[in-house]
Amino acid sequence: MRRYAGGCHCGALALVFETERDPGEIAVRACQCSFCRKHATRAITDPGGRITLGLIVPDAVSRYSFGLGTADYYLCARCGVYVAAVARAEPPTAIAILNALDEAGAFVAPPRPTVYDEETADMRRDRRARSWTPARILGADDFSSFRKGGAAL
C-alpha cells in the first residue's frame, strides 16, 4: 500500500492514509454540513485502505461531535487543524481530511458536494461502515513504531 502522511500544523496530531488505489481515482468529497463548510473540508476514503491517526501530544487533541453524535472530529487544540473524523463504531472507520495530508495535490478529483441531512443515525452508521476507511488510533509511542515500519499494530 502507498502511504500518504500528514497531520496538523504543529505536529500534535499525525495522519497516515494508506491505499492501493491511484490517488487520481479516489473521490474527493466536500460535505455541505456547517462544520465542514466552515473548515473548507475535502475528505477522502478507501474502504480497502487504512487510516492511522497518531495522538502525538494527547493534551492537544480536541474531539468534537455534533448532530447525531455518530463520529468524533479530530482537531488540534493548539494550531486548529482538522485532520480526520472517526466513526463511533466497532470496528472504527474514518475519513482523512485531504488538507491535512502533505501530498494533498496527488488527489486531483474535483471535490463533489455531498449532503447527508436526510440520514438517520442508523443510515449514517451503515454508510460509514460501508464507505469509510478502516481506522486505528495510536498513542505517540505506537505511532512512532508504526511510522518507522515496525510491526503492524
N, C-alpha and C positions, 0 to 999 in steps of 0.2 A: 504494500500500500504506500502511496505517496503521502507525505506529511506536510501540512501547511500549519506553521506555527504562528503564534501571535500572543496577544494579551492586552492588558490595559497599558496606558502610557507610562506609569511609574513602576511597573513590574510586579505589583502585588497580586495580580491575577494573571495566570498563564492559560493559554488555549492551544490545543492541537486538534486539527481536523484531519482525519485520515480517510482516504478514499482510493479506490481503484479506478474510478471514473475519470475521464478527461474533464478538467475544470470548465472547459468551454461548453460542456454538455449538461452541466449542473444548473438547474433552475435557480434563479435569484428571486426571492420574494420580498415584497415591500408591504408588510402588514399595514393596514389602514386604521388600526386602533389608535387612540390618542397617545398612548405611551410610545408606540413605535414611530408615529409621525413626529413626535417631539424629539426623538433621537435620530431621525432620518435613517431608520434601520433598513438594512439589506441583509436578509438571512439566507443561509444555505443549509441543506440537509442531504443525507445519503443513507437510507435505511441499511445499505450494505457496508457502510463505513463505520467510523468510531470517532467520538468526540471525547477528549480528555481535558478536564478543567482542573488546573492546578491552583490551589489556595496557598500561594506563596507567603503572603502576610495575612493570616486569618483575621486579625483585628481590622484590616482594611476592606474586608469583604462585606458588601451590602447586598442583602437579598430582599427583593421586593416582589410582592404578589398583589394582584388586583383582580377585578372582575369575578370570575368563577373560582379563583384560587386554586387552579389546577397546575400551575407552574411557578417556579421561582426564577426571577430575573436577576442575574448576577451582574452587579456593577461594582466599580471600585469606589470606596468612600473617600479615597484620597484624591484621585485625579478625575473621577466621574465617568470613566469609560464603561459602556455596556458591552459585555463580551459574549454572553450566552444566556439562553433560557433553558431550564431543565424541568421536565415534567415531573410532577409529584406522583410517581408510579413506580412499580417494580415489574420488570427491570426498568431503570431510568432511561429516558430518551431525551435528546436535546437538539437545539438549533445552534449553529455557530453564527455569530454576528460578523458579517464579512468585513465591516470597517475595522474590526479588531485583529484581522489577520495581516501579517507582514506582506504576503503575496496576494493581496486582495485583487490586484489587477489581472490575475490569471483567470478569474471568474468573470467572463465577458458577456454573459447573457444579460439582456436588459432587465431591470427589476420589473417583476409582474405584481401589480397591486392585488392584494388579497384582502378579503373581508370575511370575518368569522363571526359576526354579530348574531347570526341566527342559530349558532350551535348551542346545544345543551351541554352540561358538564360531561355527560356520558359520550356524546358525539365528539367532543373535543378530546377526551381521553383516547377514544378509539382512533381518531385521525392521527394523533401524535404517536400512538403505538405502531401504526402502520407506516407513517411517512417521516417521522423524525429519526435522528441518528442515535444508535445505542451510545450510552454515555457512562462515564465514570468520573468521580470527583476525588482528587488525591490531595493529601497534605503536601507540604513543601518537600519533605524527605523522599516520599514515594514518587513525587513528580520529578525530582532531580534524578532518581534512578531510572525512571521511565525515559526521560529526555536523553540520558546518556546511553540508551539502548540496552538497559538492564533487562532482567527477566520480565516477561509480560505479567502485569498485575491483574 
